Amino acid sequence: MSDRHIEEVLIALRRVTRAVDLHSKHLMKTSGLTAPQMMILQILRDHGDAIISDIAKRVNLSQATVTSIIDRLEKRNLVVRERSSQDKRKVYACLTEEGAEIIRNAPTPLQEYFKRQFRDLQDWEQLQIISSLQRVAQMMDAQHIDAAPLLDVGAIDRQYEDDKPRFGFEDSK
């Protein structure tokens, strides 16, 4: 492979990273939420009240990570926890009216734009992209990083406190 090909790959990766970063900042600025927080609110809106383990399975994250995100959402009164009346061991995360309102007014998550276009590709194109990106993740030694099916940068359960660049490698397990 020529140096020019390597440069083209690095430029494409940088564009993807930059697009994700810009959209994450836009989401935070307009809604005050990170993409993982928005995703969990949407799951509660679409599927109703749920226990943490069920939410974790839906978003492909650990229960500890989801618990941390729910804690932050609860502090903002976007989610409340309610103990089950049938089984006191179960605690449900429930979307509040404030949480539902934020979702209604938030911009469309970047992964939704991606999904629409990806679905329009032929099967062979989809498989080629999947294979190539899995290989890129392996080449970057990133296949072990905890990742939800969303386009966002930085640690999944973080809050933005400044405007520093975030590259996603600090959330490896």
PEKAMO-V761316 format. One record per pair of residues at least 24 apart in sequence whose ideal C-beta (glycine too) atoms are under 7 Angstrom apart, sorted by the first residue. I is the first residue (numbers start at 0). J is the second residue. D is the distance in whole Angstrom. If there is no record, write none. Layout:
# PEKAMO-V761316
i={I,I}
j={J,J}
d={D,D}
This chain:
# PEKAMO-V761316
i={19,19,19,19,20,20,22,22,23,23,25,26,26,27,29,29,30,30,30,32,32,33,33,34,34,34,34,35,35,35,35,35,35,36,36,36,37,37,38,38,39,39,39,39,40,40,40,40,40,40,41,43,43,43,43,44,44,44,48,48,48,49,49,50,50,50,51,54,58,59,59,60,60,60,61,64,64,64,67,68,71,72,77,108,109,110,110,110,113,143,143,144,144,145,145}
j={109,150,151,152,152,165,109,150,151,152,106,105,106,159,105,106,101,104,105,101,105,151,157,108,149,150,151,68,147,149,151,155,156,68,71,72,105,108,147,149,65,68,69,72,72,77,94,98,101,102,102,78,92,93,94,94,99,102,91,92,93,91,92,89,90,91,92,92,147,147,148,145,147,155,145,145,155,156,156,156,158,98,101,149,150,148,149,150,150,171,172,170,171,170,172}
d={6,5,6,5,5,7,4,7,5,5,6,7,6,5,7,6,6,7,4,7,7,6,7,6,5,7,3,6,6,7,6,5,7,6,7,6,6,6,7,5,7,6,7,7,7,6,6,5,7,5,6,7,6,7,4,6,6,6,4,7,4,6,6,6,7,6,7,6,5,5,6,6,5,6,7,7,5,5,4,5,6,7,6,7,4,7,5,5,7,6,7,6,5,6,5}
